[in-house]
Amino acid sequence: MALARKPLPADGPTDCDFAQLHARNAGGGTAVDIEGAARRGPFRPEVWRNARQRHASRLAVHYFRAVDVVAVVAITVLTAWANEPRSLLDAEVSRVLPFAIGAVTVLGLFRSIGLYRFIRGQSTALHLASVAAIVTLSALVAILLGWLVQGAQVDLTALLIWGGLIMITLYGLHLGWSEWVQRWRHSGALTPNVVIVGATRHAERLIREALKRRDLNILGVFDDRLARSPDSVAGVPVLGGADALLTHRMTPYVDRIVVAIDPKAQARVRELTARLQTLPNEVTLLVDPHSEDERNAALEKLAAAPLASLDGPIDADRRAFNKRLQDLVIGSIALIVLAPVIALVALAIRLDSPGPVLFRQRRHGFNQEEIVVWKFRSMRHEAADATASRQVTADDDRITRVGRFIRGTSLDELPQILNVLMGEMSLVGPRPHAIGMKTGQIESARLVAEYAHRHRIKPGMTGWAAINGSRGPLHTAADVRRRVQLDIDYVERQTLWMDLWIMAVTVPVLLGDRSAIR
């Protein structure tokens, strides 16, 4: 079962009685009682988390390491300061160097030997023994260096105190990290959710092996040859044709789609993968194994739900962590700075027209998750359009006087800072569109095959499309295509510096864009 990874992402047809699954797990971790088809299969995750929530758990290792770094640096500085009769700035390099090198050794070894991987099946005792060994080795390095640069004047007591404090602190922290990750694994929060396309013998073999291992949740099977398909495969329900997966409510909860079709049927494989390319989920082609070792190796790849890697060049997980940190820091500052503006806008809306100050709308988020986006109300309350079935036009009679001003200046978007801080949105990203939004009489998502590629990243308050003139309603298929292309460009090019540039130019660009209908 060699696995050929094909990163395929987007949109598409069926609901089944999986609607209860989407009875949204607002707490991000409580077990949800799911009825119907989702309950019939043998794989019943204790915790239903969508892709965004599960990805946040994967990124936890970056927070773990950040706390470790702060703790080691703080202990090192305090110990060196206590050991120095004068100011640290005036201290001799030879007296400070052993502490600094010891700290660098600890942090470098923690990362290089993979102590932040928290490998599945590894005991907590073994992990803590590794922590103790690394700290002991680092303390010996610091003592040896101190002896080399200071000779008999080296303060062994201070270096031993430093090593002891580092040992106690990191031991306690990693005991907590390990228990935290173990709880996630036990609850299923880190167990991959998979759907299979193809009710074949390959699929049945995979399901039976997965049932033995219990480290993979196979939520359902989809097959475009329903006339020949059974109601279930090895107890896992067949939920519809391949096209049904494109718009199924299950999609935001799926980590990977496995195409379990004989690769010799090349035409059928090409045709299916072409259709699945419109989804934001990763797609894997399952190749039938020739031995038990190959089968286990393939299942290991499918079941591997490692926490994000800290090694190597900047990857998608590290980029997502940096982006989340950026959102939390800048978003918190923006909320404080803009609080008076938010209060004034809320008061103006209240005085201008009857109705609530805020307007809620269901929109697509990361991986097609349904999120509730907050905005200041800019339309008359009785004319509010939660599905954007009628897009805004020039001189739209539904918009209030204050509403016209706050839409033109994008002040109506300010409450979305709360969506950003909650992790449902980002400061920069593709703008979230209302679910069911129409361009003319056709749902916008159906006008461009690659539409859902824009859901491979969290939606944003501003974005590449917005500062390049594509903002507001989409009245034609050409408008949709241009928006989607700009969004995909951003998804593929996103960096911290690009985000900072977009935020910097957003206000002058939007205020200077008088032609856009808002």
C-alpha positions, -999 to 999 in steps of 0.1 A, spaced: 0 0 0 25 25 -11 11 60 -7 14 85 -35 7 119 -19 -12 143 -41 -20 176 -24 -54 183 -39 -79 209 -26 -127 227 -27 -164 225 -32 -195 204 -44 -234 179 -35 -252 156 -3 -260 159 34 -272 125 48 -282 127 84 -247 139 93 -262 173 100 -260 166 137 -222 164 134 -223 200 124 -243 208 155 -212 227 162 -188 217 188 -184 252 200 -162 243 229 -138 227 204 -135 195 223 -167 182 239 -180 148 228 -210 153 205 -237 127 202 -240 120 165 -270 101 152 -278 85 119 -251 75 95 -223 88 116 -233 65 144 -236 34 123 -200 29 115 -174 12 138 -153 44 140 -169 67 165 -145 95 175 -150 106 211 -142 142 201 -155 158 169 -132 186 159 -131 203 126 -98 208 107 -92 243 121 -95 231 157 -74 200 150 -47 221 133 -46 243 164 -38 212 185 -10 202 160 6 237 164 7 233 202 44 222 201 54 256 189 38 271 221 55 244 242 89 253 228 83 290 232 75 285 269 106 263 273 128 290 256 114 318 279 119 296 310 155 286 302 165 322 292 149 336 324 166 311 347 199 317 329 198 354 332 187 354 368 214 328 378 241 347 360 229 380 375 229 365 410 264 352 405 277 386 393 286 412 419 284 439 393 258 446 366 255 419 339 263 445 313 297 451 330 304 414 337 334 396 322 325 374 292 342 344 308 319 345 338 287 347 317 297 325 288 292 291 306 256 299 315 249 311 280 264 280 263 246 257 287 213 273 278 220 271 241 230 234 245 198 225 263 175 242 238 195 230 208 194 193 219 157 195 228 149 204 193 176 184 174 168 150 189 130 155 185 118 160 221 89 181 207 76 152 185 58 134 213 58 103 193 27 81 194 33 52 218 63 67 236 60 65 274 61 96 295 88 81 316 111 77 286 104 113 275 112 126 310 144 105 311 155 121 279 148 156 294 170 147 324 198 133 303 199 164 281 199 188 310 226 168 328 248 168 296 242 206 292 252 213 328 284 192 323 292 213 291 287 245 311 310 233 339 337 221 314 336 254 296 337 273 329 368 253 339 384 260 305 379 298 305 381 305 343 403 277 356 402 273 394 381 304 397 350 287 382 320 289 404 308 253 404 280 260 429 264 286 407 266 263 376 251 234 396 223 256 409 216 267 373 215 231 362 192 221 390 168 249 384 167 241 346 162 204 354 132 211 378 116 236 355 119 216 322 110 184 340 78 199 353 70 216 320 75 185 299 55 164 323 27 188 316 33 188 278 34 150 277 2 146 298 -16 172 276 -6 154 244 -16 120 259 -50 133 267 -55 146 232 -45 112 217 -67 93 242 -97 115 233 -91 112 196 -83 148 190 -51 139 173 -64 108 155 -67 114 118 -102 115 103 -103 98 69 -129 92 42 -124 66 14 -135 70 -22 -141 36 -37 -161 7 -22 -134 -17 -32 -115 -47 -18 -86 -23 -12 -109 -2 10 -122 -32 29 -87 -44 36 -77 -9 48 -108 -7 71 -102 -41 87 -66 -32 94 -75 2 108 -101 -15 131 -73 -37 146 -50 -7 152 -76 19 162 -53 48 153 -74 60 123 -110 71 121 -126 61 88 -158 82 88 -174 70 56 -170 56 21 -181 73 -11 -184 56 -44 -195 69 -78 -209 35 -88 -236 34 -62 -257 8 -82 -229 -17 -75 -219 -5 -40 -230 -21 -8 -246 -1 20 -214 -4 40 -179 -17 37 -166 -37 67 -192 -18 88 -183 17 75 -214 33 58 -214 42 21 -226 78 23 -231 86 -14 -214 90 -47 -180 107 -52 -198 140 -61 -216 139 -27 -183 144 -10 -178 178 -26 -205 195 -5 -209 170 23 -212 185 58 -186 160 69 -159 177 48 -147 202 74 -139 173 98 -119 153 73 -81 153 74 -75 132 44 -93 116 14 -81 82 4 -87 71 -31 -89 33 -28 -93 24 -65 -71 0 -84 -44 23 -99 -45 2 -130 -78 18 -138 -60 49 -148 -88 66 -166 -111 63 -136 -84 74 -112 -77 105 -133 -114 113 -136 -120 110 -98 -89 130 -88 -98 157 -112 -132 160 -95 -117 159 -60 -92 186 -69 -119 211 -61 -117 202 -24 -93 217 1 -86 183 17 -54 164 11 -59 134 -12 -39 102 -11 -39 74 -37 -39 40 -20 -19 14 -38 -26 -22 -28 3 -37 -9 21 -69 -17 31 -78 18 20 -72 54 50 -50 60 40 -27 31 4 -26 44 16 -16 79 40 10 65 11 25 45 -12 26 75 15 42 96 17 70 70 -21 74 71 -24 72 109 6 94 116 -9 125 132 23 141 145 24 174 161 39 200 139 76 196 131 101 221 145 128 209 122 140 220 87 129 250 67 97 270 72 69 246 65 31 250 64 28 243 102 54 267 112 40 293 89 5 288 104 20 291 139 37 324 130 5 336 114 -15 328 145 10 345 168 8 376 145 -30 375 148 -30 373 185 -5 401 191 -16 426 165 -53 417 170 -51 423 207 -34 456 202 -59 466 175 -89 458 198 -75 480 225 -65 509 202 -98 508 182 -121 503 213 -132 540 212 -139 538 175 -159 506 180 -179 522 208 -187 553 187 -198 532 157 -221 511 179 -237 543 194 -242 558 159 -259 526 147 -281 525 177 -292 562 172 -296 558 134 -321 530 131 -340 504 152 -325 470 156 -294 453 170 -260 469 166 -243 437 154 -252 415 125 -243 378 124 -238 358 92 -228 322 85 -198 321 62 -172 296 50 -140 294 70 -109 272 69 -115 239 51 -151 249 44 -159 251 81 -191 271 88 -183 300 111 -204 328 124 -189 362 114 -197 394 133 -202 427 116 -218 461 125 -253 462 111 -253 484 80 -288 475 67 -323 481 80 -330 452 104 -360 439 85 -341 439 52 -310 420 65 -298 393 41 -280 365 60 -273 344 29 -263 372 6 -288 360 -19 -291 395 -32 -258 413 -34 -254 450 -26 -258 475 -55 -252 512 -58 -279 532 -40 -292 500 -23 -323 510 -4 -316 485 23 -286 503 36 -289 529 64 -272 563 65 -247 552 90 -244 519 72 -234 536 40 -205 553 58 -192 523 77 -194 501 46 -175 526 25 -148 528 52 -149 491 61 -156 501 97 -185 475 96 -158 448 96 -142 458 130 -162 433 151 -144 405 132 -114 412 154 -132 389 178 -134 362 152 -96 366 147 -88 363 184 -111 332 187 -90 316 159 -118 314 133 -104 341 111 -70 358 105 -62 394 101 -51 387 65 -66 361 42 -93 355 16 -125 374 26 -151 349 40 -181 347 17 -216 340 30 -228 304 26 -250 302 -4 -239 336 -17 -252 341 -53 -238 359 -83 -269 366 -104 -291 335 -99 -262 311 -95 -244 302 -63 -209 318 -66 -191 287 -55 -203 269 -87 -190 294 -111 -153 286 -106 -140 250 -102 -111 261 -80 -134 282 -57 -128 262 -26 -90 264 -29 -94 297 -11 -105 277 20 -70 262 24 -62 291 47 -83 310 73 -104 338 59 -92 373 67 -104 408 76 -84 421 47 -65 404 20 -45 404 -13 -78 405 -33 -91 435 -12 -61 457 -18 -60 448 -55 -95 461 -62 -116 429 -56 -138 438 -27 -175 439 -20 -201 421 -41 -194 398 -71 -219 406 -98 -205 385 -127 -187 352 -132 -156 372 -142 -157 390 -108 -158 356 -91 -129 342 -112 -107 373 -105 -114 371 -68 -106 334 -66 -74 338 -86 -62 366 -63 -71 345 -33 -52 315 -46 -22 337 -54 -22 348 -17 -26 312 -4 4 301 -24 26 331 -16 17 339 20 45 351 43 47 372 75 62 401 55 35 399 29 8 400 56 24 430 72 25 448 38 -11 440 32 -21 454 66 0 485 61 -16 494 27 -52 483 35 -65 516 50 -51 539 23 -61 516 -5 -96 510 7 -103 546 15 -89 556 -19 -111 531 -37 -143 552 -44 -155 530 -73 -161 498 -53 -197 492 -43 -199 485 -6 
